[in-house]
Amino acid sequence: MQDKKKLSFDRTKSTMKNIRFEDELLEQIEKVAGKGNFSKWVKEACEMRLNSQK
């Protein structure tokens, strides 16, 4: 999945991934997700999309 080895302090079952969002999309997500819930909201949205593809 990734080319580099993880550093010893990295989480073992997750990988950090940089992603670029259009400003308007990001504003919409932040508005509905609420403060401090961005990552959780995006992960749940990804899981919903994956489940709908089954």
PDBQT receptor file of N, H, CA, C and O in Angstrom, charges set to zero:
ATOM      1  N   MET A   1       0.818  -1.190   0.000  1.00  0.00    +0.000 N 
ATOM      2  CA  MET A   1       0.000   0.000   0.000  1.00  0.00    +0.000 C 
ATOM      3  C   MET A   1       0.863   1.254   0.000  1.00  0.00    +0.000 C 
ATOM      4  O   MET A   1       0.552   2.219  -0.699  1.00  0.00    +0.000 OA
ATOM      5  N   GLN A   2       1.909   1.251   0.751  1.00  0.00    +0.000 N 
ATOM      6  H   GLN A   2       2.161   0.467   1.318  1.00  0.00    +0.000 HD
ATOM      7  CA  GLN A   2       2.792   2.412   0.769  1.00  0.00    +0.000 C 
ATOM      8  C   GLN A   2       4.219   1.940   0.578  1.00  0.00    +0.000 C 
ATOM      9  O   GLN A   2       4.567   0.823   0.961  1.00  0.00    +0.000 OA
ATOM     10  N   ASP A   3       5.046   2.789  -0.015  1.00  0.00    +0.000 N 
ATOM     11  H   ASP A   3       4.764   3.696  -0.326  1.00  0.00    +0.000 HD
ATOM     12  CA  ASP A   3       6.418   2.407  -0.325  1.00  0.00    +0.000 C 
ATOM     13  C   ASP A   3       7.349   2.514   0.870  1.00  0.00    +0.000 C 
ATOM     14  O   ASP A   3       8.264   1.705   1.022  1.00  0.00    +0.000 OA
ATOM     15  N   LYS A   4       7.123   3.502   1.714  1.00  0.00    +0.000 N 
ATOM     16  H   LYS A   4       6.380   4.159   1.591  1.00  0.00    +0.000 HD
ATOM     17  CA  LYS A   4       8.018   3.733   2.847  1.00  0.00    +0.000 C 
ATOM     18  C   LYS A   4       7.602   2.897   4.045  1.00  0.00    +0.000 C 
ATOM     19  O   LYS A   4       6.428   2.562   4.204  1.00  0.00    +0.000 OA
ATOM     20  N   LYS A   5       8.575   2.561   4.887  1.00  0.00    +0.000 N 
ATOM     21  H   LYS A   5       9.528   2.833   4.758  1.00  0.00    +0.000 HD
ATOM     22  CA  LYS A   5       8.254   1.900   6.139  1.00  0.00    +0.000 C 
ATOM     23  C   LYS A   5       7.699   2.931   7.106  1.00  0.00    +0.000 C 
ATOM     24  O   LYS A   5       8.098   4.095   7.088  1.00  0.00    +0.000 OA
ATOM     25  N   LYS A   6       6.778   2.492   7.948  1.00  0.00    +0.000 N 
ATOM     26  H   LYS A   6       6.454   1.546   7.962  1.00  0.00    +0.000 HD
ATOM     27  CA  LYS A   6       6.210   3.400   8.933  1.00  0.00    +0.000 C 
ATOM     28  C   LYS A   6       7.218   3.655  10.044  1.00  0.00    +0.000 C 
ATOM     29  O   LYS A   6       8.018   2.789  10.398  1.00  0.00    +0.000 OA
ATOM     30  N   LEU A   7       7.157   4.849  10.573  1.00  0.00    +0.000 N 
ATOM     31  H   LEU A   7       6.507   5.552  10.285  1.00  0.00    +0.000 HD
ATOM     32  CA  LEU A   7       7.996   5.186  11.715  1.00  0.00    +0.000 C 
ATOM     33  C   LEU A   7       7.464   4.480  12.949  1.00  0.00    +0.000 C 
ATOM     34  O   LEU A   7       6.290   4.110  12.989  1.00  0.00    +0.000 OA
ATOM     35  N   SER A   8       8.289   4.291  13.938  1.00  0.00    +0.000 N 
ATOM     36  H   SER A   8       9.243   4.592  13.906  1.00  0.00    +0.000 HD
ATOM     37  CA  SER A   8       7.908   3.517  15.117  1.00  0.00    +0.000 C 
ATOM     38  C   SER A   8       6.738   4.131  15.874  1.00  0.00    +0.000 C 
ATOM     39  O   SER A   8       6.010   3.417  16.564  1.00  0.00    +0.000 OA
ATOM     40  N   PHE A   9       6.546   5.447  15.758  1.00  0.00    +0.000 N 
ATOM     41  H   PHE A   9       7.138   6.026  15.197  1.00  0.00    +0.000 HD
ATOM     42  CA  PHE A   9       5.462   6.090  16.499  1.00  0.00    +0.000 C 
ATOM     43  C   PHE A   9       4.161   6.175  15.690  1.00  0.00    +0.000 C 
ATOM     44  O   PHE A   9       3.146   6.642  16.207  1.00  0.00    +0.000 OA
ATOM     45  N   ASP A  10       4.182   5.733  14.435  1.00  0.00    +0.000 N 
ATOM     46  H   ASP A  10       5.006   5.354  14.015  1.00  0.00    +0.000 HD
ATOM     47  CA  ASP A  10       2.971   5.755  13.615  1.00  0.00    +0.000 C 
ATOM     48  C   ASP A  10       1.995   4.681  14.072  1.00  0.00    +0.000 C 
ATOM     49  O   ASP A  10       2.393   3.669  14.649  1.00  0.00    +0.000 OA
ATOM     50  N   ARG A  11       0.731   4.907  13.811  1.00  0.00    +0.000 N 
ATOM     51  H   ARG A  11       0.407   5.729  13.342  1.00  0.00    +0.000 HD
ATOM     52  CA  ARG A  11      -0.295   3.909  14.111  1.00  0.00    +0.000 C 
ATOM     53  C   ARG A  11      -0.090   2.701  13.212  1.00  0.00    +0.000 C 
ATOM     54  O   ARG A  11       0.269   2.843  12.043  1.00  0.00    +0.000 OA
ATOM     55  N   THR A  12      -0.317   1.525  13.752  1.00  0.00    +0.000 N 
ATOM     56  H   THR A  12      -0.608   1.410  14.702  1.00  0.00    +0.000 HD
ATOM     57  CA  THR A  12      -0.014   0.314  12.998  1.00  0.00    +0.000 C 
ATOM     58  C   THR A  12      -1.073  -0.044  11.959  1.00  0.00    +0.000 C 
ATOM     59  O   THR A  12      -0.745  -0.663  10.947  1.00  0.00    +0.000 OA
ATOM     60  N   LYS A  13      -2.320   0.325  12.177  1.00  0.00    +0.000 N 
ATOM     61  H   LYS A  13      -2.587   0.828  12.999  1.00  0.00    +0.000 HD
ATOM     62  CA  LYS A  13      -3.375  -0.096  11.248  1.00  0.00    +0.000 C 
ATOM     63  C   LYS A  13      -4.011   1.074  10.516  1.00  0.00    +0.000 C 
ATOM     64  O   LYS A  13      -5.176   1.005  10.123  1.00  0.00    +0.000 OA
ATOM     65  N   SER A  14      -3.257   2.139  10.333  1.00  0.00    +0.000 N 
ATOM     66  H   SER A  14      -2.311   2.194  10.653  1.00  0.00    +0.000 HD
ATOM     67  CA  SER A  14      -3.772   3.265   9.557  1.00  0.00    +0.000 C 
ATOM     68  C   SER A  14      -2.621   3.933   8.818  1.00  0.00    +0.000 C 
ATOM     69  O   SER A  14      -1.458   3.816   9.203  1.00  0.00    +0.000 OA
ATOM     70  N   THR A  15      -2.973   4.629   7.760  1.00  0.00    +0.000 N 
ATOM     71  H   THR A  15      -3.918   4.724   7.448  1.00  0.00    +0.000 HD
ATOM     72  CA  THR A  15      -1.992   5.326   6.945  1.00  0.00    +0.000 C 
ATOM     73  C   THR A  15      -2.481   6.740   6.699  1.00  0.00    +0.000 C 
ATOM     74  O   THR A  15      -3.639   6.941   6.335  1.00  0.00    +0.000 OA
ATOM     75  N   MET A  16      -1.615   7.717   6.894  1.00  0.00    +0.000 N 
ATOM     76  H   MET A  16      -0.674   7.553   7.190  1.00  0.00    +0.000 HD
ATOM     77  CA  MET A  16      -1.978   9.096   6.627  1.00  0.00    +0.000 C 
ATOM     78  C   MET A  16      -1.937   9.326   5.118  1.00  0.00    +0.000 C 
ATOM     79  O   MET A  16      -0.999   8.911   4.437  1.00  0.00    +0.000 OA
ATOM     80  N   LYS A  17      -2.964   9.991   4.614  1.00  0.00    +0.000 N 
ATOM     81  H   LYS A  17      -3.725  10.329   5.167  1.00  0.00    +0.000 HD
ATOM     82  CA  LYS A  17      -3.078  10.251   3.184  1.00  0.00    +0.000 C 
ATOM     83  C   LYS A  17      -3.462  11.714   2.995  1.00  0.00    +0.000 C 
ATOM     84  O   LYS A  17      -4.435  12.188   3.583  1.00  0.00    +0.000 OA
ATOM     85  N   ASN A  18      -2.697  12.424   2.174  1.00  0.00    +0.000 N 
ATOM     86  H   ASN A  18      -1.907  12.039   1.697  1.00  0.00    +0.000 HD
ATOM     87  CA  ASN A  18      -3.035  13.814   1.878  1.00  0.00    +0.000 C 
ATOM     88  C   ASN A  18      -4.033  13.844   0.739  1.00  0.00    +0.000 C 
ATOM     89  O   ASN A  18      -3.904  13.097  -0.230  1.00  0.00    +0.000 OA
ATOM     90  N   ILE A  19      -5.036  14.715   0.857  1.00  0.00    +0.000 N 
ATOM     91  H   ILE A  19      -5.141  15.323   1.644  1.00  0.00    +0.000 HD
ATOM     92  CA  ILE A  19      -6.065  14.820  -0.173  1.00  0.00    +0.000 C 
ATOM     93  C   ILE A  19      -6.438  16.289  -0.334  1.00  0.00    +0.000 C 
ATOM     94  O   ILE A  19      -6.462  17.045   0.636  1.00  0.00    +0.000 OA
ATOM     95  N   ARG A  20      -6.723  16.676  -1.552  1.00  0.00    +0.000 N 
ATOM     96  H   ARG A  20      -6.703  16.061  -2.341  1.00  0.00    +0.000 HD
ATOM     97  CA  ARG A  20      -7.092  18.065  -1.834  1.00  0.00    +0.000 C 
ATOM     98  C   ARG A  20      -8.595  18.128  -2.106  1.00  0.00    +0.000 C 
ATOM     99  O   ARG A  20      -9.125  17.349  -2.898  1.00  0.00    +0.000 OA
ATOM    100  N   PHE A  21      -9.277  19.067  -1.436  1.00  0.00    +0.000 N 
ATOM    101  H   PHE A  21      -8.847  19.699  -0.792  1.00  0.00    +0.000 HD
ATOM    102  CA  PHE A  21     -10.702  19.293  -1.627  1.00  0.00    +0.000 C 
ATOM    103  C   PHE A  21     -10.918  20.649  -2.275  1.00  0.00    +0.000 C 
ATOM    104  O   PHE A  21     -10.198  21.602  -1.976  1.00  0.00    +0.000 OA
ATOM    105  N   GLU A  22     -11.897  20.746  -3.154  1.00  0.00    +0.000 N 
ATOM    106  H   GLU A  22     -12.482  19.972  -3.397  1.00  0.00    +0.000 HD
ATOM    107  CA  GLU A  22     -12.300  22.045  -3.661  1.00  0.00    +0.000 C 
ATOM    108  C   GLU A  22     -12.848  22.846  -2.481  1.00  0.00    +0.000 C 
ATOM    109  O   GLU A  22     -13.466  22.283  -1.579  1.00  0.00    +0.000 OA
ATOM    110  N   ASP A  23     -12.622  24.152  -2.490  1.00  0.00    +0.000 N 
ATOM    111  H   ASP A  23     -12.119  24.610  -3.223  1.00  0.00    +0.000 HD
ATOM    112  CA  ASP A  23     -13.018  25.003  -1.362  1.00  0.00    +0.000 C 
ATOM    113  C   ASP A  23     -14.498  24.865  -1.025  1.00  0.00    +0.000 C 
ATOM    114  O   ASP A  23     -14.867  24.739   0.143  1.00  0.00    +0.000 OA
ATOM    115  N   GLU A  24     -15.341  24.890  -2.049  1.00  0.00    +0.000 N 
ATOM    116  H   GLU A  24     -15.041  24.992  -2.998  1.00  0.00    +0.000 HD
ATOM    117  CA  GLU A  24     -16.783  24.818  -1.807  1.00  0.00    +0.000 C 
ATOM    118  C   GLU A  24     -17.182  23.491  -1.164  1.00  0.00    +0.000 C 
ATOM    119  O   GLU A  24     -18.003  23.466  -0.247  1.00  0.00    +0.000 OA
ATOM    120  N   LEU A  25     -16.602  22.391  -1.642  1.00  0.00    +0.000 N 
ATOM    121  H   LEU A  25     -15.935  22.412  -2.387  1.00  0.00    +0.000 HD
ATOM    122  CA  LEU A  25     -16.896  21.078  -1.073  1.00  0.00    +0.000 C 
ATOM    123  C   LEU A  25     -16.432  21.008   0.374  1.00  0.00    +0.000 C 
ATOM    124  O   LEU A  25     -17.153  20.502   1.234  1.00  0.00    +0.000 OA
ATOM    125  N   LEU A  26     -15.251  21.504   0.646  1.00  0.00    +0.000 N 
ATOM    126  H   LEU A  26     -14.665  21.915  -0.053  1.00  0.00    +0.000 HD
ATOM    127  CA  LEU A  26     -14.719  21.500   2.004  1.00  0.00    +0.000 C 
ATOM    128  C   LEU A  26     -15.610  22.304   2.946  1.00  0.00    +0.000 C 
ATOM    129  O   LEU A  26     -15.881  21.868   4.065  1.00  0.00    +0.000 OA
ATOM    130  N   GLU A  27     -16.061  23.456   2.508  1.00  0.00    +0.000 N 
ATOM    131  H   GLU A  27     -15.842  23.810   1.599  1.00  0.00    +0.000 HD
ATOM    132  CA  GLU A  27     -16.952  24.282   3.333  1.00  0.00    +0.000 C 
ATOM    133  C   GLU A  27     -18.246  23.542   3.647  1.00  0.00    +0.000 C 
ATOM    134  O   GLU A  27     -18.741  23.603   4.772  1.00  0.00    +0.000 OA
ATOM    135  N   GLN A  28     -18.791  22.849   2.662  1.00  0.00    +0.000 N 
ATOM    136  H   GLN A  28     -18.389  22.800   1.748  1.00  0.00    +0.000 HD
ATOM    137  CA  GLN A  28     -20.032  22.096   2.875  1.00  0.00    +0.000 C 
ATOM    138  C   GLN A  28     -19.828  20.966   3.880  1.00  0.00    +0.000 C 
ATOM    139  O   GLN A  28     -20.664  20.748   4.757  1.00  0.00    +0.000 OA
ATOM    140  N   ILE A  29     -18.720  20.254   3.749  1.00  0.00    +0.000 N 
ATOM    141  H   ILE A  29     -18.041  20.431   3.037  1.00  0.00    +0.000 HD
ATOM    142  CA  ILE A  29     -18.431  19.154   4.676  1.00  0.00    +0.000 C 
ATOM    143  C   ILE A  29     -18.260  19.686   6.086  1.00  0.00    +0.000 C 
ATOM    144  O   ILE A  29     -18.849  19.151   7.025  1.00  0.00    +0.000 OA
ATOM    145  N   GLU A  30     -17.462  20.730   6.247  1.00  0.00    +0.000 N 
ATOM    146  H   GLU A  30     -16.983  21.164   5.484  1.00  0.00    +0.000 HD
ATOM    147  CA  GLU A  30     -17.225  21.287   7.576  1.00  0.00    +0.000 C 
ATOM    148  C   GLU A  30     -18.512  21.797   8.207  1.00  0.00    +0.000 C 
ATOM    149  O   GLU A  30     -18.682  21.710   9.423  1.00  0.00    +0.000 OA
ATOM    150  N   LYS A  31     -19.410  22.321   7.404  1.00  0.00    +0.000 N 
ATOM    151  H   LYS A  31     -19.272  22.392   6.416  1.00  0.00    +0.000 HD
ATOM    152  CA  LYS A  31     -20.681  22.836   7.916  1.00  0.00    +0.000 C 
ATOM    153  C   LYS A  31     -21.537  21.714   8.495  1.00  0.00    +0.000 C 
ATOM    154  O   LYS A  31     -22.114  21.873   9.571  1.00  0.00    +0.000 OA
ATOM    155  N   VAL A  32     -21.628  20.585   7.797  1.00  0.00    +0.000 N 
ATOM    156  H   VAL A  32     -21.160  20.456   6.923  1.00  0.00    +0.000 HD
ATOM    157  CA  VAL A  32     -22.472  19.490   8.276  1.00  0.00    +0.000 C 
ATOM    158  C   VAL A  32     -21.763  18.582   9.277  1.00  0.00    +0.000 C 
ATOM    159  O   VAL A  32     -22.413  17.994  10.141  1.00  0.00    +0.000 OA
ATOM    160  N   ALA A  33     -20.442  18.460   9.174  1.00  0.00    +0.000 N 
ATOM    161  H   ALA A  33     -19.914  18.938   8.472  1.00  0.00    +0.000 HD
ATOM    162  CA  ALA A  33     -19.696  17.555  10.058  1.00  0.00    +0.000 C 
ATOM    163  C   ALA A  33     -19.561  18.129  11.457  1.00  0.00    +0.000 C 
ATOM    164  O   ALA A  33     -19.543  17.382  12.435  1.00  0.00    +0.000 OA
ATOM    165  N   GLY A  34     -19.466  19.430  11.561  1.00  0.00    +0.000 N 
ATOM    166  H   GLY A  34     -19.480  20.037  10.767  1.00  0.00    +0.000 HD
ATOM    167  CA  GLY A  34     -19.272  20.050  12.864  1.00  0.00    +0.000 C 
ATOM    168  C   GLY A  34     -17.801  20.135  13.214  1.00  0.00    +0.000 C 
ATOM    169  O   GLY A  34     -16.961  19.449  12.631  1.00  0.00    +0.000 OA
ATOM    170  N   LYS A  35     -17.513  20.974  14.161  1.00  0.00    +0.000 N 
ATOM    171  H   LYS A  35     -18.195  21.531  14.635  1.00  0.00    +0.000 HD
ATOM    172  CA  LYS A  35     -16.132  21.228  14.560  1.00  0.00    +0.000 C 
ATOM    173  C   LYS A  35     -15.486  19.970  15.140  1.00  0.00    +0.000 C 
ATOM    174  O   LYS A  35     -16.047  19.327  16.028  1.00  0.00    +0.000 OA
ATOM    175  N   GLY A  36     -14.310  19.629  14.633  1.00  0.00    +0.000 N 
ATOM    176  H   GLY A  36     -13.855  20.152  13.912  1.00  0.00    +0.000 HD
ATOM    177  CA  GLY A  36     -13.549  18.508  15.172  1.00  0.00    +0.000 C 
ATOM    178  C   GLY A  36     -13.975  17.137  14.678  1.00  0.00    +0.000 C 
ATOM    179  O   GLY A  36     -13.442  16.127  15.139  1.00  0.00    +0.000 OA
ATOM    180  N   ASN A  37     -14.927  17.077  13.746  1.00  0.00    +0.000 N 
ATOM    181  H   ASN A  37     -15.360  17.897  13.372  1.00  0.00    +0.000 HD
ATOM    182  CA  ASN A  37     -15.430  15.782  13.280  1.00  0.00    +0.000 C 
ATOM    183  C   ASN A  37     -15.137  15.512  11.811  1.00  0.00    +0.000 C 
ATOM    184  O   ASN A  37     -15.721  14.600  11.226  1.00  0.00    +0.000 OA
ATOM    185  N   PHE A  38     -14.250  16.282  11.210  1.00  0.00    +0.000 N 
ATOM    186  H   PHE A  38     -13.776  17.023  11.685  1.00  0.00    +0.000 HD
ATOM    187  CA  PHE A  38     -13.997  16.180   9.776  1.00  0.00    +0.000 C 
ATOM    188  C   PHE A  38     -13.531  14.782   9.370  1.00  0.00    +0.000 C 
ATOM    189  O   PHE A  38     -14.122  14.173   8.478  1.00  0.00    +0.000 OA
ATOM    190  N   SER A  39     -12.498  14.272  10.001  1.00  0.00    +0.000 N 
ATOM    191  H   SER A  39     -12.017  14.766  10.725  1.00  0.00    +0.000 HD
ATOM    192  CA  SER A  39     -11.954  12.953   9.627  1.00  0.00    +0.000 C 
ATOM    193  C   SER A  39     -12.994  11.858   9.789  1.00  0.00    +0.000 C 
ATOM    194  O   SER A  39     -13.142  10.995   8.923  1.00  0.00    +0.000 OA
ATOM    195  N   LYS A  40     -13.709  11.898  10.898  1.00  0.00    +0.000 N 
ATOM    196  H   LYS A  40     -13.589  12.599  11.602  1.00  0.00    +0.000 HD
ATOM    197  CA  LYS A  40     -14.739  10.891  11.145  1.00  0.00    +0.000 C 
ATOM    198  C   LYS A  40     -15.804  10.951  10.059  1.00  0.00    +0.000 C 
ATOM    199  O   LYS A  40     -16.233   9.915   9.550  1.00  0.00    +0.000 OA
ATOM    200  N   TRP A  41     -16.230  12.152   9.703  1.00  0.00    +0.000 N 
ATOM    201  H   TRP A  41     -15.881  12.993  10.116  1.00  0.00    +0.000 HD
ATOM    202  CA  TRP A  41     -17.266  12.322   8.687  1.00  0.00    +0.000 C 
ATOM    203  C   TRP A  41     -16.796  11.788   7.339  1.00  0.00    +0.000 C 
ATOM    204  O   TRP A  41     -17.538  11.079   6.659  1.00  0.00    +0.000 OA
ATOM    205  N   VAL A  42     -15.577  12.123   6.956  1.00  0.00    +0.000 N 
ATOM    206  H   VAL A  42     -14.975  12.698   7.509  1.00  0.00    +0.000 HD
ATOM    207  CA  VAL A  42     -15.043  11.678   5.664  1.00  0.00    +0.000 C 
ATOM    208  C   VAL A  42     -14.899  10.157   5.647  1.00  0.00    +0.000 C 
ATOM    209  O   VAL A  42     -15.232   9.522   4.646  1.00  0.00    +0.000 OA
ATOM    210  N   LYS A  43     -14.407   9.561   6.738  1.00  0.00    +0.000 N 
ATOM    211  H   LYS A  43     -14.136  10.077   7.551  1.00  0.00    +0.000 HD
ATOM    212  CA  LYS A  43     -14.266   8.103   6.790  1.00  0.00    +0.000 C 
ATOM    213  C   LYS A  43     -15.624   7.420   6.668  1.00  0.00    +0.000 C 
ATOM    214  O   LYS A  43     -15.764   6.429   5.951  1.00  0.00    +0.000 OA
ATOM    215  N   GLU A  44     -16.634   7.957   7.378  1.00  0.00    +0.000 N 
ATOM    216  H   GLU A  44     -16.520   8.762   7.960  1.00  0.00    +0.000 HD
ATOM    217  CA  GLU A  44     -17.972   7.374   7.300  1.00  0.00    +0.000 C 
ATOM    218  C   GLU A  44     -18.544   7.503   5.889  1.00  0.00    +0.000 C 
ATOM    219  O   GLU A  44     -19.196   6.581   5.397  1.00  0.00    +0.000 OA
ATOM    220  N   ALA A  45     -18.304   8.639   5.239  1.00  0.00    +0.000 N 
ATOM    221  H   ALA A  45     -17.775   9.388   5.639  1.00  0.00    +0.000 HD
ATOM    222  CA  ALA A  45     -18.780   8.837   3.865  1.00  0.00    +0.000 C 
ATOM    223  C   ALA A  45     -18.119   7.833   2.924  1.00  0.00    +0.000 C 
ATOM    224  O   ALA A  45     -18.773   7.287   2.036  1.00  0.00    +0.000 OA
ATOM    225  N   CYS A  46     -16.835   7.592   3.116  1.00  0.00    +0.000 N 
ATOM    226  H   CYS A  46     -16.303   8.035   3.837  1.00  0.00    +0.000 HD
ATOM    227  CA  CYS A  46     -16.117   6.608   2.289  1.00  0.00    +0.000 C 
ATOM    228  C   CYS A  46     -16.672   5.207   2.515  1.00  0.00    +0.000 C 
ATOM    229  O   CYS A  46     -16.863   4.451   1.562  1.00  0.00    +0.000 OA
ATOM    230  N   GLU A  47     -16.931   4.857   3.782  1.00  0.00    +0.000 N 
ATOM    231  H   GLU A  47     -16.776   5.471   4.556  1.00  0.00    +0.000 HD
ATOM    232  CA  GLU A  47     -17.485   3.535   4.087  1.00  0.00    +0.000 C 
ATOM    233  C   GLU A  47     -18.866   3.367   3.464  1.00  0.00    +0.000 C 
ATOM    234  O   GLU A  47     -19.189   2.299   2.943  1.00  0.00    +0.000 OA
ATOM    235  N   MET A  48     -19.691   4.431   3.518  1.00  0.00    +0.000 N 
ATOM    236  H   MET A  48     -19.429   5.299   3.941  1.00  0.00    +0.000 HD
ATOM    237  CA  MET A  48     -21.018   4.369   2.909  1.00  0.00    +0.000 C 
ATOM    238  C   MET A  48     -20.907   4.141   1.406  1.00  0.00    +0.000 C 
ATOM    239  O   MET A  48     -21.655   3.347   0.836  1.00  0.00    +0.000 OA
ATOM    240  N   ARG A  49     -19.985   4.829   0.776  1.00  0.00    +0.000 N 
ATOM    241  H   ARG A  49     -19.377   5.474   1.239  1.00  0.00    +0.000 HD
ATOM    242  CA  ARG A  49     -19.798   4.669  -0.679  1.00  0.00    +0.000 C 
ATOM    243  C   ARG A  49     -19.329   3.259  -1.011  1.00  0.00    +0.000 C 
ATOM    244  O   ARG A  49     -19.819   2.644  -1.958  1.00  0.00    +0.000 OA
ATOM    245  N   LEU A  50     -18.378   2.747  -0.230  1.00  0.00    +0.000 N 
ATOM    246  H   LEU A  50     -17.980   3.247   0.539  1.00  0.00    +0.000 HD
ATOM    247  CA  LEU A  50     -17.887   1.387  -0.462  1.00  0.00    +0.000 C 
ATOM    248  C   LEU A  50     -19.004   0.360  -0.282  1.00  0.00    +0.000 C 
ATOM    249  O   LEU A  50     -19.124  -0.573  -1.076  1.00  0.00    +0.000 OA
ATOM    250  N   ASN A  51     -19.814   0.529   0.753  1.00  0.00    +0.000 N 
ATOM    251  H   ASN A  51     -19.717   1.287   1.398  1.00  0.00    +0.000 HD
ATOM    252  CA  ASN A  51     -20.918  -0.407   0.997  1.00  0.00    +0.000 C 
ATOM    253  C   ASN A  51     -21.954  -0.361  -0.117  1.00  0.00    +0.000 C 
ATOM    254  O   ASN A  51     -22.567  -1.380  -0.438  1.00  0.00    +0.000 OA
ATOM    255  N   SER A  52     -22.152   0.803  -0.702  1.00  0.00    +0.000 N 
ATOM    256  H   SER A  52     -21.654   1.631  -0.441  1.00  0.00    +0.000 HD
ATOM    257  CA  SER A  52     -23.137   0.917  -1.782  1.00  0.00    +0.000 C 
ATOM    258  C   SER A  52     -22.625   0.292  -3.079  1.00  0.00    +0.000 C 
ATOM    259  O   SER A  52     -23.410   0.014  -3.985  1.00  0.00    +0.000 OA
ATOM    260  N   GLN A  53     -21.324   0.073  -3.171  1.00  0.00    +0.000 N 
ATOM    261  H   GLN A  53     -20.686   0.299  -2.435  1.00  0.00    +0.000 HD
ATOM    262  CA  GLN A  53     -20.725  -0.515  -4.375  1.00  0.00    +0.000 C 
ATOM    263  C   GLN A  53     -20.759  -2.041  -4.354  1.00  0.00    +0.000 C 
ATOM    264  O   GLN A  53     -20.439  -2.681  -5.356  1.00  0.00    +0.000 OA
ATOM    265  N   LYS A  54     -21.140  -2.623  -3.231  1.00  0.00    +0.000 N 
ATOM    266  H   LYS A  54     -21.400  -2.103  -2.418  1.00  0.00    +0.000 HD
ATOM    267  CA  LYS A  54     -21.141  -4.092  -3.097  1.00  0.00    +0.000 C 
ATOM    268  C   LYS A  54     -22.292  -4.716  -3.837  1.00  0.00    +0.000 C 
ATOM    269  O   LYS A  54     -22.442  -5.937  -3.828  1.00  0.00    +0.000 OA
TER     270      LYS A  54
